[in-house]
Amino acid sequence: MDNRNLILYILACLVIFLVGTTSVFAYGISSPYTEKTPLKMYPGQTKEVAFNLQNCPSLGDYCEKEDVNVVVSFEEGNEIAEIISGLEYNVPYGTADTNIILKVSIPEDGNVGDSYNVKFSIGAAPSGEEGGNVQLGVRYNVDFPVNVVAKEEAPTEPVASIEKPEAEKISIGKIAIIILIVVAVIAVVYFLLRKKK
């Protein structure tokens, strides 16, 4: 195989790989709490918090147009929190109404000023099918502190923050970068082939 054919072969593999993996970023999770916006609760308080799972609610062309099965793994904070809605979810394409429900309970003898860390992750459930675009091991982590505060400092209303998932925001930027890379590679290959003529 001469250099021109090798370059074209590598380019074709790169394009197939990039086109086949862009749909991985179609699903995501929206969290009302982050490192900068912790959950604030008082000693003895119990609260249920919803984390919204979304599968390309904008129906964008870059999405894999099929349902996604995800699995939740609880990693930290089980002394105060538990997932009460289950560990496996089917998120239909084009929806944003599937929720992971986390029940958080601060002990009665908890001290104001204490802080706990809660962390769980979601990832695509193994499907057993070969070649599925969503099965590339993409995981999203939800990681936030729970701060114990005096009763009068705790918010009375839960924080509602359902927004476009980070996965979707990232995918548009990644698609633009992928297109630029492909155009750059094609330009380089074109000039290399032209030089050899």
C-alpha positions as CSV (number, residue, x, y, z in Angstrom):
1,M,0.0,0.0,0.0
2,D,1.6,3.3,-1.1
3,N,1.5,6.5,1.1
4,R,-1.5,8.0,-0.7
5,N,-3.7,5.0,-0.1
6,L,-2.5,4.7,3.5
7,I,-3.4,8.3,4.2
8,L,-6.8,7.9,2.5
9,Y,-7.4,4.7,4.5
10,I,-6.5,6.5,7.8
11,L,-8.7,9.5,6.9
12,A,-11.7,7.2,6.1
13,C,-11.3,5.4,9.5
14,L,-11.1,8.7,11.3
15,V,-14.2,10.1,9.6
16,I,-16.2,6.8,10.4
17,F,-15.1,6.9,14.0
18,L,-16.0,10.6,14.5
19,V,-19.4,10.2,12.8
20,G,-20.1,7.1,14.8
21,T,-19.3,8.6,18.2
22,T,-21.0,12.0,18.1
23,S,-24.3,10.7,19.3
24,V,-22.8,9.5,22.5
25,F,-23.3,13.0,24.0
26,A,-27.1,13.1,23.4
27,Y,-28.1,12.0,26.9
28,G,-27.3,13.8,30.2
29,I,-28.4,14.7,33.7
30,S,-29.4,18.0,35.2
31,S,-28.6,18.6,38.9
32,P,-30.0,21.3,41.1
33,Y,-26.9,21.1,43.4
34,T,-23.2,21.6,42.7
35,E,-20.0,22.4,44.5
36,K,-21.0,26.1,44.3
37,T,-24.6,25.6,45.1
38,P,-24.7,23.0,48.0
39,L,-27.8,21.4,49.4
40,K,-28.5,23.1,52.8
41,M,-30.5,21.1,55.4
42,Y,-31.0,21.3,59.2
43,P,-30.5,18.5,61.8
44,G,-33.4,16.0,61.6
45,Q,-34.6,17.2,58.2
46,T,-35.4,14.7,55.4
47,K,-35.8,15.8,51.8
48,E,-36.4,14.2,48.4
49,V,-34.4,15.7,45.6
50,A,-35.0,15.1,41.9
51,F,-32.2,14.8,39.3
52,N,-33.5,15.1,35.8
53,L,-32.4,12.6,33.1
54,Q,-32.7,13.9,29.5
55,N,-32.3,12.3,26.1
56,C,-31.9,14.9,23.4
57,P,-35.1,16.9,24.3
58,S,-34.2,19.4,21.5
59,L,-34.5,16.5,19.0
60,G,-31.2,17.7,17.4
61,D,-29.8,16.0,14.3
62,Y,-26.6,15.0,16.2
63,C,-28.6,12.7,18.5
64,E,-29.0,9.0,18.2
65,K,-32.7,8.7,17.6
66,E,-33.4,5.9,20.1
67,D,-34.1,5.4,23.8
68,V,-31.2,5.1,26.2
69,N,-30.9,2.7,29.1
70,V,-28.8,4.1,32.0
71,V,-27.6,2.7,35.3
72,V,-27.0,4.7,38.4
73,S,-24.1,3.9,40.7
74,F,-24.0,5.4,44.2
75,E,-20.5,6.2,45.2
76,E,-20.4,8.5,48.3
77,G,-22.7,9.8,51.0
78,N,-24.8,6.7,51.7
79,E,-24.7,7.5,55.4
80,I,-27.2,10.3,54.7
81,A,-28.6,9.6,51.3
82,E,-30.2,6.8,49.2
83,I,-31.6,6.5,45.7
84,I,-35.3,5.6,46.2
85,S,-36.4,5.6,42.5
86,G,-34.3,2.6,41.4
87,L,-30.9,2.1,39.8
88,E,-31.9,1.4,36.2
89,Y,-33.8,3.8,33.9
90,N,-35.1,3.9,30.3
91,V,-34.9,7.5,29.0
92,P,-37.0,7.8,25.8
93,Y,-35.6,9.8,22.9
94,G,-36.7,13.4,22.9
95,T,-37.7,13.5,26.6
96,A,-36.7,15.3,29.7
97,D,-39.1,13.9,32.3
98,T,-37.3,10.9,33.8
99,N,-36.1,11.6,37.3
100,I,-33.7,10.0,39.7
101,I,-35.1,10.6,43.2
102,L,-32.6,10.9,46.0
103,K,-33.7,10.9,49.7
104,V,-31.4,12.8,52.0
105,S,-31.8,12.6,55.8
106,I,-29.7,14.6,58.2
107,P,-29.4,12.9,61.6
108,E,-31.2,14.5,64.6
109,D,-27.8,14.8,66.4
110,G,-26.1,16.4,63.3
111,N,-24.1,19.5,64.1
112,V,-24.6,22.9,62.4
113,G,-21.5,23.3,60.3
114,D,-21.1,19.7,59.4
115,S,-20.8,18.9,55.7
116,Y,-21.3,15.6,53.8
117,N,-20.4,14.8,50.3
118,V,-22.9,13.0,48.0
119,K,-21.7,11.5,44.8
120,F,-23.3,9.2,42.2
121,S,-22.8,8.6,38.5
122,I,-24.9,7.5,35.5
123,G,-23.7,5.5,32.5
124,A,-25.2,3.7,29.6
125,A,-26.4,0.2,30.6
126,P,-24.7,-2.7,28.7
127,S,-27.0,-3.7,25.9
128,G,-25.3,-6.8,24.7
129,E,-25.4,-5.5,21.1
130,E,-22.3,-5.0,19.1
131,G,-21.6,-1.5,17.6
132,G,-24.1,0.5,19.5
133,N,-23.0,4.2,19.5
134,V,-24.2,4.9,23.0
135,Q,-22.1,2.0,24.6
136,L,-18.7,3.7,24.7
137,G,-18.5,4.1,28.5
138,V,-19.6,7.8,28.8
139,R,-20.4,8.5,32.4
140,Y,-21.7,11.6,34.1
141,N,-20.9,12.3,37.7
142,V,-23.2,14.2,40.1
143,D,-21.1,15.4,43.1
144,F,-22.3,18.0,45.6
145,P,-21.9,18.9,49.3
146,V,-24.8,18.8,51.8
147,N,-24.2,21.5,54.5
148,V,-25.9,21.3,57.8
149,V,-27.3,24.7,58.8
150,A,-29.6,26.1,61.4
151,K,-33.3,25.5,60.7
152,E,-33.9,29.2,59.9
153,E,-31.1,29.2,57.4
154,A,-32.4,26.2,55.4
155,P,-34.3,27.0,52.3
156,T,-38.0,26.3,52.5
157,E,-38.5,25.6,48.8
158,P,-36.4,23.0,46.9
159,V,-34.1,24.5,44.3
160,A,-35.4,23.9,40.8
161,S,-32.9,24.0,38.1
162,I,-33.9,22.0,35.1
163,E,-31.7,23.1,32.3
164,K,-30.2,21.8,29.1
165,P,-27.9,18.9,30.1
166,E,-24.2,19.5,29.9
167,A,-24.0,16.6,27.5
168,E,-26.0,18.5,24.9
169,K,-24.2,21.8,25.5
170,I,-20.8,19.9,25.1
171,S,-21.9,18.0,22.0
172,I,-22.5,21.1,19.8
173,G,-19.1,22.4,20.6
174,K,-17.5,18.9,20.0
175,I,-19.3,18.5,16.7
176,A,-17.9,21.9,15.6
177,I,-14.4,20.9,16.6
178,I,-14.8,17.5,14.9
179,I,-15.9,19.2,11.7
180,L,-12.8,21.6,11.9
181,I,-10.5,18.6,12.5
182,V,-11.9,16.7,9.5
183,V,-11.7,19.7,7.2
184,A,-8.1,20.3,8.3
185,V,-7.1,16.6,7.8
186,I,-8.8,16.7,4.3
187,A,-6.9,19.9,3.4
188,V,-3.5,18.4,4.6
189,V,-4.2,15.1,2.6
190,Y,-5.2,17.1,-0.5
191,F,-2.0,19.2,-0.4
192,L,0.2,16.2,0.2
193,L,-1.4,14.3,-2.7
194,R,-1.1,17.4,-4.9
195,K,2.6,17.8,-4.1
196,K,3.4,14.2,-5.1
197,K,1.9,14.6,-8.6
